[in-house]
Amino acid sequence: MASPIQCADLRKTYDGKVEAVRGISLQIEAGQCFGLLGPNGAGKTTTIEILEGLLAPTSGEVRIFGHAWNDNPRQLREWIGISLQETRLSEKLNVRETIELFASFYCEPRAADDILEELQLSEKSDAWVGKLSGGQKQRLAVATALVGNPRILFLDEPTTGLDPQSRRQLWDIIRVFQKKGGTVLLTTHYMDEAERLCDRLAIVDHGVIIAEGTPSDLIDRLGGHHVVEFQVNNNGDNSANLDRWRSLPSVESVRREDSTLCLSVREPHLTIPALLEAVTRDGHQLEHLSTRQASLEDVFVQLTGRHLRED
Amino acid sequence: MATETNTPTLNHDEKNQPLPAPGARANALRNGRWSGYRHLLWARILELWREPEVVFWVFVFPLLLAAGLGIAFRNKPADVTSVVVIDGAGAQKTLAMLQGSVDKNPSDKSSGNARSAIQATVLDREAALKGFHFGKYDLAIEPNPDGSYTYYYDPARPESVLSRAEIDARLQSAAGRKDAVATSSQSSSEPGSRYIDFLIPGLLGMNLMNSGMWGVGFALVEMRQRKLLKRFVATPMRRSDFLLALTSSRLVLMVIEVGLLLGFGVLVFHMRVLGSIVSVFLLGSLGAVAFGGVGLLTACRAQKIETVSGLINLVMMPMWIFSGVFFSYQRFPAVTHPFIKALPLTALNDALRSTILEGASLASQSGRLLVLAVWGGVSFVLALRWFRWT
């Protein structure tokens, strides 16, 4: 059985100069929710649009259920539903008319009422698209993707700019689709979204995948599941200090962000007493100390030395 | 990649597809071949109808323009000539001669010898000349003590020149001059030869051009800018259905546009349509589709509304001026006429005028129809070749 989405060594060069995608290979299994996580400009949108058949790759190949895009694009389009990063649907059509318009393009669409109910848009069915809130507009965009009864759902930054409640509503919608056996590929630059929603993730940076796995796999690779962050006054010589903190019990790695030191730690209850003792022994004062669960953000920072949402 | 999945029978490749939800399958609808086209066309018409600006510019504005120009250039009864007689000896006698001449030759429309009415006033010299200079009077008449007259007139004002001739003729005949030759005139302000009759077909043509260019060109670029075109081609929608729906929405609007403007001309200005109404609508369709094609070409690559607005105006500008909307292109030097006649709006306007005003058949205007068809056809083909969906 062919995977819903498969691609090998995708490359995309714009105008012969800008290399947006530099060799991405993916295999996404049926029923999976797969996330492409990365900062803005990492090549996520280019990648997803190549997979959607909207953009031709400079080289590399794409298979949707085993078929190439130029085999029979109309049939492939029947199997997939797409929400682009930014689509402004016609403002003077109402919600139901918009859904029915998109339904009319598919051989066997779902009933508009079904979709309205599933996406909690029934009450708004007669409202003009121009009058909807951001969250409602985004749900409508996903509704136009779901109305064709697709097997694969492509979502490019589905929750960017939405309030927390709207984001959770969309997550629920995606989970329902997945429960029915659908496959999802989404891009995001929100770590929490990727962690909660995705079964597997690829972290993309500068057009290449720098890490791939389940969210917990990726966090495991940090070595420690916890992060201890602290500041001391008169930090003194930095490079010497970093090694010194690395040698504390249970510490896997150390990095410095401005004046804060971040330790990746397996067992904080072993590290913290030793840390306090070391600070006191040096005659320094602890100005700040916190511990938290390690996140994908830490994975990204570890891999690239940058934060996901830095510009 | 497994070879068995590359079977050409895509439609029955169920083993490669995750099973959809049982409920969804039971409720599944089946769409026919033209369902996408019908929905696109209906959506387009709904959008236009819900856009107040479109309703105004496409339907109301041409009517206002026709009404305004029709009234401004209506064929009025001969203007009232307003003259002033400078007070002094002989002023009352002059007034009597002017009014007497009106009494002796009352306006008689049936004879076709209508003379314009004269309104004469007597004022002192200063007030009379001031009134004349400010254009209140077309002519100032000063009776001289020796019985002769001096006229004050402005050669730059046609009505002043006219009224000098008119007043002179009246005073001379009141003083006893006999006409050497008997003359009669036939007036010609029948429907069919008035300015409004010339204007309405021109407005029809211009309106078809405007709404074709904006309705197709502008709408397309707006959808491209909104990424709506990209969203559409991400579905199984047939691209030809989309372009067909956009063009045929123009035909639906055309019927309303042409019907309204022509009906307005007939009802308000008693215009006569000599040709067959079917021919008029066939011409309207050809014009709407041709300008739809030109609009499509103008918009085939533009990414921004600002760009396409400029392009549309650039394309339409020469036709506004040269194609005989408000005045005949015969006013341009004859050497330019072949170029002017090659413009699609000229062909459409000429064909509409011949059909509406002269009752010419479509068969007799194959050249004009060909010009329209070539513009539309070539534009459409080029537009499809260069079209950018994303």
Interface residues (C-beta under 8 A of the other chain):
Chain A: M1 A2 P4 Q6 A30 G31 E52 L54 L55 R63 F65 G66 H67 D71 N72 R74 Q75 R77 E78 W79 I82 L84 E86 T87 R88 L89 S90 K92 L93 E97 E100 L101 F102 A103 S104 F105 Y106 C107 E108 P109 R110 A111 D114 W128 T144 G148 N149 R151 K180 G181 G182 T183
Chain B: M1 A2 T5 N6 L10 N11 D13 K15 N16 Q17 P18 L19 P20 A21 G23 A24 N27 A28 L29 R30 N31 S35 G36 R38 H39 L40 A43 L46 E47 R50 E51 R226 K227 L228 K230 R231 F232 V233 A234 T235 P236 M237 R238 T390
